[in-house]
């Protein structure tokens, strides 16, 4: 069997020394039978386009456990508490500038002061 440029499969007939004309005619019959069966598979009984394959149904996702929200770390508790006062002291500051100021305050604190925000 051989394939052509379009990917169609067909039988090729090669002349051999020991083959008779009877063998060649059998190969031609097989080739024509193969082509006709291939054409039948392409078309349904009404000579319409072949029916499209139905899409597979998606598998249902397994029930996932509800995730509990994590506890806020000490810095986040501190930042939430201090943010309003920083906004009042620097009314024209952008969000990133406010975050930098809060970070500077946090780094300036001692471990004893930070322990207040750990729960």
ABEGO torsion letter per residue (X at the ends): XBBBAAGBBBBBBBBBAABBAAAAAAAAAAAAAAAAAAAAAABBAAGBBBBBBBBBBBBBBBBBBBBBBBBBBAAAAAAAAAAAAAAAABAABBAAAAAAAAAAAAAABBAAAAAAABX
